[in-house]
Amino acid sequence: MAAQNLSFVLEGIHKVKFEDRPIPELKDPHGVLVNVKFTGICGSDVHYWEHGSIGQFVVKDPMVLGHESSGVISKIGSAVTTLKVGDRVAMEPGIPCRRCEPCKAGKYNLCEKMAFAATPPYDGTLAKYYVLPEDFCYKLPENLSLQEGALMEPLGVAVHIVKQASVKPGQSVVVFGAGPVGLLCCAVARAFGASKVIAVDIQKPRLEFAQNYAATATFEPGKVAAEENAARLIAENGLGSGADVVIDASGAEPSVHTGIHVLRTGGTYVQGGMGRSEITFPIMAACTKELNIKGSFRYGSGDYKLAVELVASGKVNVKQLITGVVNFQDAEQAFKEVKAGKGIKTLISGIEA
């Protein structure tokens, strides 16, 4: 008998299984049922698989993994007006309460009761079917594939980071970390008009990819003091008194230090990468240069919509980041390969309806 809703479930550290679950019901008239077609593997998915927790979020009960997905609408609620059965969509995987102060202030990514896919206790999208509100599904233009649609999630993260940085035409931007989000930050910064986009990483293959992808230059830091790396980065790239914008997509403490030192007076620093919960910080440099320092968390109003438009218009290429597609039944092996650092972005194909 064919599985109804085969799902990839995390039971504990390095313990996963395939489980057939009931097809989720549409309880809200504005909801839609999506047949998931492609799901990207994110670092947070791998972290839950490796450690069973991220900060205060601990896997206590079996949880379906995955949150970077695209799919095809297979059923719609009675009040749905913007989508129909058969529409191809990018899936925004966090459902806010819409009632708390952050939600009402237009910052629903900071919702106090956010139900985010594959963040305990909420199940993720690595299943045959998944339910979302219609306004959290973004119809894909004809020139966008479902594989590209699955990358709207990390691109949405990058769009939010670059918007937080208020990147303007002609500015210089330094991006620390050339993983998927860092690479996409480079691409979005270029699309926003940045004239210099310098990718920083300690892995040569990643820097080579970044150079061919969206960075105008790359920098490999040495095992020296942060001030020394910053001075060399500024000199090698003709940044004068320093960069206009620094984005950290690595979460690594040395990157944070170097980033603060590489900025010009009055520059903007955005922390997008998550590393250890507490680090030492060059507070003197941040104060005396009167830096604008911001955090960035997931994505908010308009970010997914802009992500789709950037790819549809050809300003950002996400297809280049897809380095592998595996069958649903090979999901565990895909996790192992991502953990081993293979490829840029691996996708898991879904199960046909």
Secondary structure, 3 states (H helix, E strand, C coil): CCCCCEEEEEEECCEEEEEECCCCCCCCCCEEEEEEEEEECCHHHHHHHHHCEECCEECCCCEECCCEEEEEEEEECCCCCCCCCCCEEEECCEECCCCCHHHHCCCHHHCCCCEECCCCCCCCCCECEEEEEHHHEEECCCCCCHHHHHCHHHHHHHHHHHHHCCCCCCCEEEEECCCHHHHHHHHHHHHCCCCEEEEECCCHHHHHHHHHHCCCEEECCCCCCHHHHHHHHHHHCCCCCCEEEEEECCCCHHHHHHHHHHEEEEEEEEECCCCCCCCCCCHHHHHHCCCEEEECCCCCCCHHHHHHHHHHCCCCCCHHHEEEEECHHHHHHHHHHHHCCCCCEEEEECCCC
